[in-house]
């Protein structure tokens, strides 16, 4: 296929892919897959500040994972910084991620990671937590607000509401 015409895969997933856009508001020269995080922003469930904090969180995770898993940052020549500087940057990224997880709690951090870094579906996140996908979407929004607060980049976002683990259901018998 030649040109910039959409493929059959793009036509099948029309609601999840944004076309190129070049105008006074955006400069995007290629097709872009819309993430769950983007969908939350478009639906008005989170604001731009929370979205930006989540994107910074995702970028920090990608830097840490790329450096530790692939080893590119440590053994590669060039790249602008010496290996010691890159190692310190990775250590700072990991320390910040750990501090954020400590501030928001392990459950909220796991939800943020599943949504923002892995971009898992609501059904997948719900199945992992034995919850309804709609419930998990609401819990992820709460976790993202906590993430923005802990990340410290969003003014006006208050301290998070702690996500409590589900309480076991008790059977009520007849008297």
N, C-alpha and C positions, 0 to 999 in steps of 0.2 A: 504494500500500500504506500502510495506516495502522498505528499502534502500533509496538511495539518487536519485532515478529516478525522472524526472520531472512529475508533475501531468498534467491532461488534462487542468486545468486552466493555468498552466505555459506555455503549448504549445500554447494555444490561445493567450497569451499575450507575445510572445517570444521577441518582440522588446522592451518591457518595464521592463524586468527582467534580471538581470545579474547573471550568474551561479557562483558557488563558484570558487575562484581563489587563489591558493597558489603557488607563484613563487618568483623570485627575485624582483618583483615590487609591489606585493600586497599580503596581508594575510587576505583573506576573506573566512571564513569557511562555510558560509551559502548563500543561495539565497538572492539577494537584489533587491528591487524594485527601478528602476531608476526614479528619480524625474524630474520635468521640469527643475530645476536648473542644474541637472546632464546632461540633454539633451542639454542645452545651452552650457555647457562646452565642451561636446563631439563634438558639431557642430562647435566649434571655435568662437561662438558669444561673449563669455566672456572668460577671462583668469583665471588662477588658483588663483590669488590674489583676484579677485572679487568674485570667488566661495567661497574662504575661509572666506571673510568678510560676505557674505550672510549666510554661515553656522553658523558663530558666532552670527549673527543677529537672525537666527532661534532658536539657543540654548538659547539665552537670552529671546526670547519670550516664549519658552517652560518653562523655569524656572519661569518666572513671572506668566504665566497662571496656571501652576501646583500649585504654592504656593497660589495664590489668589482664584482659583476656587475650588480646591480639599481641601485646608486647610491642606494638609499633612505636610507642612514645619512648621506650627505654633504649631500644637497640638501633633505632633509625638514625641515620646521619642527616644533618641539615634540619630543616623545620623551624629554624629561627632561634631556638633556645638550646642551651646545653642540656645533657641528660639530667643533671642535678636540679636544674630549674624546672624541667618537666616533671620530675619525680616529686618535687615540692608542690607543684600545682595539683597533681593528682592526689597527694596526701591532703591538701587543703580541701579539695572537692569531696573526698571521702569523709573528712571530718565535718564538713558542713551538712552532708546528707545524714550523717549519724546524729548531729545536733538537732536537725529538723525532725527526725524520727523520734528522738527522745522527747521533744516538745509536744508533738501531736499524738504520740502513742503508736504502738505497733500496728493496731488494726487500721487506723486511718492511713498510716504510711503504706500498708499493703494495698489498700484501695487506690491510693494515689498512684502507686507504681503500676498496678494492673491497668488503670485507665490511661494514664499519661505516658508511661514508658512503653508498656506492652501493647497498648491500644486494643485491649480485649473487648469482646462484645459484652453487652449487659447480661445476656443469657449465660455466657461463660463465667462472668464474675458472680452472678447469682447462683449458679450451680456449685461453684467452689465454696460459697458461704451458706448454701442451703436456704436461699431466700429468693423471693420474687425479683425478676429483673427490674421492675419499676421501683421497688424498694431499694435495690442496690444503686440505681441511678440517683435517688434522693440521698442515700448515704455517701455516695461519691461526691456529690455537691457539697455536703457538709464537710467531708474530708478535704476537699479542695479549698474551701474557705479557711480551714485550719492551716493548710499548707501555706496559703498566702500570708496568713498572720505570722507563722513561724519563719517564713522566708524573709519577712521584714521589708518587703518592697511595696506593699499596698497600704497606703494610709486610709484610715477609717474602717478597717476590718478589725473587729474586736477579737478577744481571745476565743479559742475554739470551744465548741461544745464537745465534750468527750464522747466518743462512740462507745457505748456499752455493749459487751457481748450479749448475745441473746439469752434470756432467762429460760430455764427449763419450764415447760408447761406442766402444770399439776392437774391431775384428774380430780374432778369434784364429784363425789359420790352422793347418792341420795341419803337423806337422813331418816 
